[in-house]
């Protein structure tokens, strides 16, 4: 029996639009709701959200079979972090702050078993192999791992051609917030200079034959027309905050309070 098919990786390889939701509460309940809400993917954020391996595991379990494909963003592109996330069952991982081809190559090695990489082998005892119920996991897992590298600095944009050319990178994701800050436009991802850098990056990533990702911050139709196919719409925390604040404000206004 081989490793489970990664439907998100397959769809992106075909150039199909995949919309998703950021999960930033660290709560399995929110992950379960998000995964059944009609998104193609939901991303568990291990970089900025209050997450660790146990909370990421709980959210993966909550999302199991719920519809949306789980994605895990690790806090840093270190092999030991990626190893743990893969072993608890993530098949699609995002690595932040990738600035060079060498960074991307290190990530590829970390998510693949030998001889293609250096991922530690413990398939007989981890959730990824259904605790050894998938006997062929170790020999088939590499094909189903989807690696997303995040470019979010001026240096990364300068190196976009070499980063996108790295074999084993499936998606190059542009982080507009950090990119705008690094370019001197903190809090203004819509600045013309930032938009020009994003457009340039999208064009180069597509020219390399890789899928392009981005989150919010603009016209979704425009993003699609640019060629983005891994599209983050919003974060659960932001949607919750907007909804509860809006309800309180609207109610107070209607009651004259």
N, C-alpha and C positions, 0 to 999 in steps of 0.2 A: 504494500500500500504506500503510495507516494505522499509527500507533503500536500496539504490542502491547496487548492487553486486560489491564487490571489486575484479576485475578480477586479479589483481596482487597478492593479498593474496591467491586466489584460485590456481593460477599457481604455486606459491612457495610451497603451501601445497602439491602439486602433485610432487614436485621435479623437476619442469621444469626450465631450464635456462632462466633467464630474464636479458637482457642487458640494460644498462641505461646511461644517460648523466647528468652530473652536470650542473645546471644553476646558474651561479655566477655573472651575469651582473645586475640583478635586473630589467630587461627590459621585458615587456610582448611580444614584437616582437620576441625577442630571444627565449622565452619560446614557442611561437607559432611555430616557425621554428623547434625547437628541437622536439616538440611533434609530428610533421608530418614527421620526418626524418627517421623513421623506428625503433626507439627504443621501448622497452617494457615499460620503465619508464623514467621520467625526474625528477630530484630532485631539488627543489627550496631551495637554501641554505640560511637559516636564521641565521646561525652561523657566517660565515666569509664574506659573500657577503653583499652589501649595501641594506639590506631588512628590512622592518617592516611589520606590519599587512596590511596596504593598498597596498603595492607593492606585497606582497605575494598573496593577493586577486586578484589583477589585472592579475597576471600570471596564477592563477588557472582559471580565466575567459577566458584567452587567450588559455588555453589548453583544455577547455571544449569540449569534443567530438572529439578531434584532433587525437586520436590514442594511444599515450603513457599515461600510468597511472601517475598522479602526485604524487610525494612524497614531503613532506616538512620536512626539518631538522630545528628544533627549536634551538635557541641559548643556551638554558639551560633547564634542565628537571624539570621546575617548573609547578605546576598544572595550574596557571593562564595563562601561555604562551600556554600550550597544549590546554587548554579550548578554547582560542581565535582561534587558528589554526584549531581546529576541527569544531568550529562553522562557520567558513567561508568556510567550505566544504572539507577540507583535510580528506581523509580516511586512508592514510598511512603516518605515522610520524616517523622520526628518532630523537633519543635523544643522544647527544654526551656525552662523559666523564662519562659513567656508570662504576662504579668500584666495586660495591658490589651487592649482591642479594637484599639487602634492597633498593638500588637505583632503581633497576629494578622493584621491587614490587611497589614502589611509582609511577613509570611511568605507570604501569598497572592500578593502582587505578585512576590516573588522566585522563586516556583516556576512562574509562568505566563509564556508568551511574550506579547508585545504582540498585540493591543491590550488584552488582559485583565490584563497584568502587565508586568514589566520584566526577565524572564529574558534574559540575553545569548544571541544567536543564533550558534551554531557547529555546527549540526546536520550539516553536511557532513563533519565530521571527528571526531565523537565516537562512543563505544560505544553511547550511547543510541539512535542511529539505525542501529545496525549498520554504522557507518562509511559512511553515505549509501546503504546498501542499502534503506533505508526512505525512499523519496523524499517521502512525505507526512508524515513525522514532525513537522516544525515546525508544520504546520497542524492536527494531530490530537493532539499530545502533551498539551495542557492537560486534555483530558477524561479522561485516564488517570492523571493525577497525583493521589495521595491524600495529603492534608496532615493530619498529626496534631499538634495543639498540646498542650503539657504544662502543666497548671496545678498548681503545687506550693508556693503561698504563701498566706497569709491574704489578701493583697491580691488575688490572682487569684480566690480564692473570692468575695470581695466583688464582683468584676467579672464573675462567671461568666455572667450573663445577656447582657451585651454581647459577651463573647468568643464565646460559643456562637452568637450571632446573626450572626457574620461570615460572609458568603457566600464559599465557597471553602474553608472549614474543614470537613473531613470527619469528624474524630474529635477529641474532647476527652479527653485522657488525664490522669487524676489521679495525681500522684506522692505516695503516702502518707508516704514517709520524710521527704522535704524539707518536706512540709506539716506533719507532726507536729513537726519541729524548729522551724519558723517559728512554730508556735503555742505553743512552750514545752514540748513533750513529746518532746524528742529521744530517739530509740530506743524510743519507745512509740507506735507507730502505732495500737495498739489502744485508746488512751485514749478514753473516752466522748465527749469533746469533739471529738476528731479524727474518730471514726466518724460523729458527727452532721454534721460539716462535709462529709465525703465523701458521706453520704447526701443532704444538701442539694444538693451539686454535681451528683450523678447525676440527681436529679429535675429540676433546671433545664436540664441538658444535654439530657435526653430531651424536655423540654417544647419545646426549640428545634428538635427533629427531627434532632439530631446523634447519631452513635454515641458510646458511652462506653467508655473504656479504663481499665484499672488493672492493676497487677501484684501477684500474691501477697498475702501478709500477712493472709489471712483465709479464710473458708469460701467455696470456689468456687461452691457451690450458692447460697449467700447472695448472692454477687456477681451471679450470673446472674439471680436473682430480683429484685435491685435494678434490673436492666436493662443490666448491663455486657455488651457483645458482643465487645470487643477485650480478651481476657483473657491476660495474661502469667502463666505458671505458675511459672517459676524461671529462674535463670541457669546457664549451663553450668559456670562456675567454681564456684559453690556446690554443684552436683550432683557435680562431680568431687571437690572437697574432702571432701564428706560421704562419698562412696564409698570413697576411698582411706584416709581416717582410720578409717572404720568397719571396713574389712577388716583393717587393722593391729591395731586394738584387739581385735576379735573373735578374731583368730588368736592374739595374745598371751595372751588369757584362756583359750582352749581348750588352749594348750600350757603353761600355767602359768608363763609367762615374766614 
